[in-house]
Amino acid sequence: MKNLENKKIALLGLGIENQSLLKFLLKKNKDLDISICDKRTKSDLIKILQKINIKNWKKIKFQTENKFNIELDKFNILFRSPGWPILCPGIQKAIEKNVELSSAMNLFFELCPSKNIIGVSGSKGKGTTASLIYEIIKNSGKKCFLGGNIGIAPFDFIEKIKKNDFVILELSSFQLEDLNYSPKIAVLSNIFKEHLSPADPNNPNFHKNFESYTGAKMNITAKQSKGDYLVANQKIKIIVQKYKIKSKIIYFTKSKSKNILAGDFNKENIAAAEKVATLLKINKSISQKTIKNFKNLEHRLELVRILKNVTYYDNSFSTTPESTIADLQSFKKNIILLAGGSDKGANFKKLAKEIKKRVKLILFFPGQGSERMHKELNKINFPKNKVKMINSMTEAVISAYKKSQEKDTILLSTACASFGIFKNYKERGNLFKDEVKKL
């Protein structure tokens, strides 16, 4: 591990990754000089430290509220949370003064005992693809670990990893944009416009344009060599060809394997996992059996309930027009759609056309994204009596239930970020499921 003794260390943001990193660093050396820089109050941060059982938190320094990002150049190394923008003036000033900018993910790649790392990214589908790869490898008898953007910090299990184990990491564009390492096998499920404006004040990072976003995604291959692999969706071949990639490129389309996953787009995620299994020489019968039994992840087009022949699906994870379009195309007509929320700078024109084809009623949550989507629907003369504004999840579910008929699909797929009346996509999805179960 890089020598951190006698160095001033700053954790930029106390999210899940840096919480786990902090526990790891203090376990290795309880006397390290560590400061937490975070916009929240000191008391809020102390509560988090107590919750994650850090007993010697009194030795930690705090830089909070309106001082959270000033004088970052006084530190020797900054461990940036994915939600903290690299273009933050405090970081840029620190870089100019030769302060090292790193991250929990960078340090994990440096310290990981195994080089059998499979990194999975993409605008959507990366969580499902990473989870399916993990299940296939596990069912083949090999020891493996799953972590990353999926909600499991890799430093939670780093000390359990052995040399020949496998590590599957779901990697977001914000984890990739300054990553100085690449996995042995990189997987890209797809790439479309995403994260082009800040949607959450607690995670204000965003990409200034599509080229910047694409570059962050493609950085997953930057340090690969001839013996490594990139498994990529055929749909993004034009993007891939713009980059000088040293590894061997393998493209996938749609899988024909039997599965129970809702959503036609999941055939592409399955195909990606099958390509990885082939590279690892895993018996095809193991892959097929795993795929056959694999279910949608929570909040990813998850079947919640069938009531009076009306089907309820939760895809709260759908925060882009493209993913909601894919959801709508997975069903026939007679869809009641729960949509809208915080604006992420997306274009809703194509989504509006798909809504007009398939949706019998759209219920809008409050937010600028809803307003912009509604404008696009007005432009194509979507009937005004098929639009309703609602103020809560309770109101949304009850309204959808009352307006539904046999063989309808009630779908939570917002095409927008959750920030506003919900804390995050998980809370939004859980509230939806709770209300549906009450019916």
WOFEN-V112296 format. One record per residue. RES is the residue in three letters. PHI is phi in whole degrees, -180 to 180 (NA if undefined). PSI is psi as a letter, one per 40 degrees, with the letter a starting at -180 (none if undefined). Layout:
res:RES phi:PHI psi:PSI
res:RES phi:PHI psi:PSI
This chain:
res:MET phi:NA psi:i
res:LYS phi:-53 psi:i
res:ASN phi:-73 psi:h
res:LEU phi:-105 psi:e
res:GLU phi:-68 psi:i
res:ASN phi:62 psi:f
res:LYS phi:-118 psi:i
res:LYS phi:-88 psi:h
res:ILE phi:-109 psi:h
res:ALA phi:-121 psi:h
res:LEU phi:-97 psi:h
res:LEU phi:-87 psi:g
res:GLY phi:93 psi:h
res:LEU phi:-109 psi:g
res:GLY phi:-86 psi:a
res:ILE phi:-59 psi:d
res:GLU phi:-63 psi:d
res:ASN phi:-74 psi:d
res:GLN phi:-62 psi:d
res:SER phi:-65 psi:d
res:LEU phi:-61 psi:d
res:LEU phi:-59 psi:d
res:LYS phi:-60 psi:d
res:PHE phi:-64 psi:d
res:LEU phi:-64 psi:d
res:LEU phi:-70 psi:d
res:LYS phi:-68 psi:d
res:LYS phi:-76 psi:d
res:ASN phi:-157 psi:h
res:LYS phi:-71 psi:e
res:ASP phi:-100 psi:e
res:LEU phi:-65 psi:i
res:ASP phi:-88 psi:g
res:ILE phi:-120 psi:h
res:SER phi:-119 psi:i
res:ILE phi:-107 psi:h
res:CYS phi:-105 psi:h
res:ASP phi:-155 psi:i
res:LYS phi:-69 psi:d
res:ARG phi:-73 psi:i
res:THR phi:-75 psi:i
res:LYS phi:-60 psi:d
res:SER phi:-64 psi:d
res:ASP phi:-63 psi:d
res:LEU phi:-69 psi:d
res:ILE phi:-62 psi:d
res:LYS phi:-60 psi:d
res:ILE phi:-65 psi:d
res:LEU phi:-62 psi:d
res:GLN phi:-68 psi:d
res:LYS phi:-65 psi:d
res:ILE phi:-92 psi:e
res:ASN phi:67 psi:f
res:ILE phi:-93 psi:h
res:LYS phi:-80 psi:d
res:ASN phi:-98 psi:f
res:TRP phi:-67 psi:e
res:LYS phi:-67 psi:e
res:LYS phi:-82 psi:e
res:ILE phi:-84 psi:i
res:LYS phi:-96 psi:i
res:PHE phi:-131 psi:h
res:GLN phi:-131 psi:h
res:THR phi:-128 psi:i
res:GLU phi:50 psi:b
res:ASN phi:-74 psi:e
res:LYS phi:-108 psi:e
res:PHE phi:-63 psi:d
res:ASN phi:-121 psi:f
res:ILE phi:-99 psi:i
res:GLU phi:53 psi:f
res:LEU phi:-70 psi:e
res:ASP phi:-74 psi:e
res:LYS phi:-80 psi:e
res:PHE phi:-93 psi:i
res:ASN phi:-94 psi:d
res:ILE phi:-146 psi:h
res:LEU phi:-114 psi:h
res:PHE phi:-101 psi:h
res:ARG phi:-83 psi:h
res:SER phi:-73 psi:i
res:PRO phi:-56 psi:d
res:GLY phi:-79 psi:e
res:TRP phi:-94 psi:h
res:PRO phi:-64 psi:h
res:ILE phi:-64 psi:d
res:LEU phi:-78 psi:e
res:CYS phi:-53 psi:h
res:PRO phi:-52 psi:d
res:GLY phi:-63 psi:d
res:ILE phi:-68 psi:d
res:GLN phi:-61 psi:d
res:LYS phi:-65 psi:d
res:ALA phi:-64 psi:d
res:ILE phi:-62 psi:d
res:GLU phi:-60 psi:d
res:LYS phi:-99 psi:f
res:ASN phi:66 psi:f
res:VAL phi:-75 psi:h
res:GLU phi:-79 psi:h
res:LEU phi:-102 psi:h
res:SER phi:-136 psi:a
res:SER phi:-159 psi:i
res:ALA phi:-60 psi:d
res:MET phi:-67 psi:d
res:ASN phi:-60 psi:d
res:LEU phi:-67 psi:d
res:PHE phi:-62 psi:d
res:PHE phi:-60 psi:d
res:GLU phi:-66 psi:d
res:LEU phi:-96 psi:e
res:CYS phi:-57 psi:h
res:PRO phi:-66 psi:d
res:SER phi:-110 psi:i
res:LYS phi:-98 psi:e
res:ASN phi:-83 psi:g
res:ILE phi:-102 psi:h
res:ILE phi:-113 psi:h
res:GLY phi:-104 psi:h
res:VAL phi:-120 psi:h
res:SER phi:-139 psi:a
res:GLY phi:146 psi:i
res:SER phi:-64 psi:d
res:LYS phi:-144 psi:i
res:GLY phi:93 psi:e
res:LYS phi:-68 psi:d
res:GLY phi:-68 psi:d
res:THR phi:-64 psi:d
res:THR phi:-63 psi:d
res:ALA phi:-62 psi:d
res:SER phi:-66 psi:d
res:LEU phi:-68 psi:d
res:ILE phi:-60 psi:d
res:TYR phi:-58 psi:d
res:GLU phi:-63 psi:d
res:ILE phi:-64 psi:d
res:ILE phi:-64 psi:d
res:LYS phi:-61 psi:d
res:ASN phi:-71 psi:e
res:SER phi:-82 psi:e
res:GLY phi:99 psi:e
res:LYS phi:-88 psi:i
res:LYS phi:-82 psi:h
res:CYS phi:-147 psi:i
res:PHE phi:-132 psi:i
res:LEU phi:-122 psi:h
res:GLY phi:-163 psi:a
res:GLY phi:103 psi:a
res:ASN phi:-63 psi:e
res:ILE phi:-69 psi:e
res:GLY phi:114 psi:e
res:ILE phi:-117 psi:h
res:ALA phi:-70 psi:h
res:PRO phi:-62 psi:d
res:PHE phi:-73 psi:e
res:ASP phi:-69 psi:d
res:PHE phi:-127 psi:e
res:ILE phi:-58 psi:d
res:GLU phi:-77 psi:e
res:LYS phi:-92 psi:e
res:ILE phi:-77 psi:h
res:LYS phi:-106 psi:i
res:LYS phi:-55 psi:d
res:ASN phi:-98 psi:e
res:ASP phi:-74 psi:i
res:PHE phi:-111 psi:i
res:VAL phi:-124 psi:h
res:ILE phi:-110 psi:h
res:LEU phi:-119 psi:h
res:GLU phi:-84 psi:h
res:LEU phi:-121 psi:h
res:SER phi:-85 psi:i
res:SER phi:-62 psi:d
res:PHE phi:-76 psi:d
res:GLN phi:-80 psi:d
res:LEU phi:-85 psi:d
res:GLU phi:-60 psi:d
res:ASP phi:-125 psi:f
res:LEU phi:-77 psi:h
res:ASN phi:-98 psi:e
res:TYR phi:-134 psi:i
res:SER phi:-132 psi:i
res:PRO phi:-75 psi:i
res:LYS phi:-61 psi:d
res:ILE phi:-121 psi:h
res:ALA phi:-105 psi:h
res:VAL phi:-124 psi:h
res:LEU phi:-120 psi:h
res:SER phi:-72 psi:d
res:ASN phi:179 psi:i
res:ILE phi:-145 psi:h
res:PHE phi:-146 psi:i
res:LYS phi:-59 psi:h
res:GLU phi:-161 psi:i
res:HIS phi:57 psi:f
res:LEU phi:-96 psi:e
res:SER phi:-154 psi:i
res:PRO phi:-69 psi:h
res:ALA phi:-112 psi:e
res:ASP phi:-138 psi:h
res:PRO phi:-61 psi:d
res:ASN phi:-83 psi:e
res:ASN phi:-136 psi:g
res:PRO phi:-79 psi:e
res:ASN phi:-66 psi:i
res:PHE phi:-161 psi:i
res:HIS phi:-103 psi:h
res:LYS phi:-69 psi:d
res:ASN phi:-160 psi:i
res:PHE phi:-65 psi:d
res:GLU phi:-65 psi:d
res:SER phi:-65 psi:d
res:TYR phi:-64 psi:d
res:THR phi:-61 psi:d
res:GLY phi:-61 psi:d
res:ALA phi:-64 psi:d
res:LYS phi:-63 psi:d
res:MET phi:-72 psi:e
res:ASN phi:-63 psi:e
res:ILE phi:-61 psi:d
res:THR phi:-103 psi:e
res:ALA phi:-57 psi:d
res:LYS phi:-105 psi:e
res:GLN phi:-75 psi:i
res:SER phi:-120 psi:a
res:LYS phi:-60 psi:d
res:GLY phi:-85 psi:e
res:ASP phi:-99 psi:i
res:TYR phi:-134 psi:i
res:LEU phi:-117 psi:h
res:VAL phi:-104 psi:h
res:ALA phi:-130 psi:i
res:ASN phi:-66 psi:h
res:GLN phi:-53 psi:d
res:LYS phi:-64 psi:d
res:ILE phi:-108 psi:f
res:LYS phi:-57 psi:d
res:ILE phi:-61 psi:d
res:ILE phi:-68 psi:d
res:VAL phi:-58 psi:d
res:GLN phi:-68 psi:e
res:LYS phi:-77 psi:e
res:TYR phi:-112 psi:i
res:LYS phi:-82 psi:h
res:ILE phi:-113 psi:h
res:LYS phi:-83 psi:d
res:SER phi:-77 psi:i
res:LYS phi:-79 psi:h
res:ILE phi:-100 psi:h
res:ILE phi:-123 psi:h
res:TYR phi:-99 psi:i
res:PHE phi:-129 psi:i
res:THR phi:-121 psi:b
res:LYS phi:-116 psi:h
res:SER phi:-79 psi:i
res:LYS phi:-106 psi:e
res:SER phi:-69 psi:i
res:LYS phi:-66 psi:h
res:ASN phi:-155 psi:i
res:ILE phi:-114 psi:e
res:LEU phi:-77 psi:h
res:ALA phi:-74 psi:i
res:GLY phi:102 psi:h
res:ASP phi:-61 psi:d
res:PHE phi:-61 psi:d
res:ASN phi:-67 psi:e
res:LYS phi:-63 psi:d
res:GLU phi:-73 psi:d
res:ASN phi:-62 psi:d
res:ILE phi:-64 psi:d
res:ALA phi:-60 psi:d
res:ALA phi:-62 psi:d
res:ALA phi:-64 psi:d
res:GLU phi:-64 psi:d
res:LYS phi:-63 psi:d
res:VAL phi:-65 psi:d
res:ALA phi:-60 psi:d
res:THR phi:-65 psi:d
res:LEU phi:-60 psi:d
res:LEU phi:-87 psi:e
res:LYS phi:57 psi:f
res:ILE phi:-84 psi:h
res:ASN phi:-52 psi:h
res:LYS phi:-60 psi:d
res:SER phi:-65 psi:d
res:ILE phi:-68 psi:d
res:SER phi:-60 psi:d
res:GLN phi:-63 psi:d
res:LYS phi:-66 psi:d
res:THR phi:-64 psi:d
res:ILE phi:-62 psi:d
res:LYS phi:-60 psi:d
res:ASN phi:-101 psi:e
res:PHE phi:-78 psi:h
res:LYS phi:-105 psi:i
res:ASN phi:-56 psi:h
res:LEU phi:-69 psi:i
res:GLU phi:-59 psi:h
res:HIS phi:68 psi:e
res:ARG phi:-116 psi:g
res:LEU phi:50 psi:f
res:GLU phi:-84 psi:h
res:LEU phi:-71 psi:h
res:VAL phi:-96 psi:d
res:ARG phi:-168 psi:i
res:ILE phi:-118 psi:h
res:LEU phi:-131 psi:h
res:LYS phi:53 psi:f
res:ASN phi:64 psi:f
res:VAL phi:-112 psi:h
res:THR phi:-104 psi:h
res:TYR phi:-113 psi:h
res:TYR phi:-123 psi:i
res:ASP phi:-112 psi:h
res:ASN phi:-123 psi:g
res:SER phi:-63 psi:d
res:PHE phi:-72 psi:e
res:SER phi:-75 psi:h
res:THR phi:-120 psi:e
res:THR phi:-132 psi:i
res:PRO phi:-58 psi:d
res:GLU phi:-62 psi:d
res:SER phi:-71 psi:d
res:THR phi:-70 psi:d
res:ILE phi:-58 psi:d
res:ALA phi:-61 psi:d
res:ASP phi:-63 psi:d
res:LEU phi:-61 psi:d
res:GLN phi:-73 psi:e
res:SER phi:-82 psi:e
res:PHE phi:-127 psi:i
res:LYS phi:-81 psi:a
res:LYS phi:-74 psi:a
res:ASN phi:65 psi:f
res:ILE phi:-105 psi:h
res:ILE phi:-103 psi:h
res:LEU phi:-106 psi:h
res:LEU phi:-99 psi:h
res:ALA phi:-142 psi:i
res:GLY phi:88 psi:i
res:GLY phi:141 psi:a
res:SER phi:-75 psi:i
res:ASP phi:-84 psi:h
res:LYS phi:-117 psi:e
res:GLY phi:78 psi:f
res:ALA phi:-86 psi:i
res:ASN phi:-103 psi:h
res:PHE phi:-103 psi:e
res:LYS phi:-61 psi:d
res:LYS phi:-65 psi:d
res:LEU phi:-63 psi:d
res:ALA phi:-58 psi:d
res:LYS phi:-64 psi:d
res:GLU phi:-70 psi:d
res:ILE phi:-62 psi:d
res:LYS phi:-61 psi:d
res:LYS phi:-71 psi:d
res:ARG phi:-122 psi:e
res:VAL phi:-100 psi:h
res:LYS phi:-91 psi:d
res:LEU phi:-158 psi:h
res:ILE phi:-118 psi:h
res:LEU phi:-110 psi:h
res:PHE phi:-99 psi:h
res:PHE phi:-76 psi:i
res:PRO phi:-63 psi:i
res:GLY phi:146 psi:i
res:GLN phi:-67 psi:d
res:GLY phi:-62 psi:d
res:SER phi:-62 psi:d
res:GLU phi:-62 psi:d
res:ARG phi:-70 psi:d
res:MET phi:-65 psi:d
res:HIS phi:-62 psi:d
res:LYS phi:-61 psi:d
res:GLU phi:-66 psi:d
res:LEU phi:-67 psi:d
res:ASN phi:-63 psi:d
res:LYS phi:-62 psi:d
res:ILE phi:-106 psi:e
res:ASN phi:59 psi:f
res:PHE phi:-68 psi:h
res:PRO phi:-55 psi:h
res:LYS phi:-67 psi:d
res:ASN phi:-77 psi:e
res:LYS phi:-102 psi:e
res:VAL phi:-123 psi:h
res:LYS phi:-140 psi:h
res:MET phi:-91 psi:h
res:ILE phi:-128 psi:i
res:ASN phi:-118 psi:e
res:SER phi:-157 psi:i
res:MET phi:-67 psi:d
res:THR phi:-59 psi:d
res:GLU phi:-63 psi:d
res:ALA phi:-62 psi:d
res:VAL phi:-68 psi:d
res:ILE phi:-65 psi:d
res:SER phi:-62 psi:d
res:ALA phi:-63 psi:d
res:TYR phi:-61 psi:d
res:LYS phi:-67 psi:d
res:LYS phi:-88 psi:e
res:SER phi:-81 psi:i
res:GLN phi:-131 psi:i
res:GLU phi:-52 psi:i
res:LYS phi:73 psi:e
res:ASP phi:-77 psi:i
res:THR phi:-118 psi:h
res:ILE phi:-102 psi:h
res:LEU phi:-124 psi:h
res:LEU phi:-91 psi:h
res:SER phi:-153 psi:g
res:THR phi:-84 psi:d
res:ALA phi:64 psi:e
res:CYS phi:-140 psi:i
res:ALA phi:-70 psi:i
res:SER phi:-85 psi:d
res:PHE phi:-56 psi:h
res:GLY phi:143 psi:c
res:ILE phi:-92 psi:e
res:PHE phi:-125 psi:i
res:LYS phi:-71 psi:d
res:ASN phi:-163 psi:i
res:TYR phi:-65 psi:d
res:LYS phi:-67 psi:d
res:GLU phi:-62 psi:d
res:ARG phi:-60 psi:d
res:GLY phi:-66 psi:d
res:ASN phi:-66 psi:d
res:LEU phi:-64 psi:d
res:PHE phi:-60 psi:d
res:LYS phi:-63 psi:d
res:ASP phi:-60 psi:d
res:GLU phi:-68 psi:d
res:VAL phi:-65 psi:d
res:LYS phi:-70 psi:d
res:LYS phi:-77 psi:d
res:LEU phi:-61 psi:none
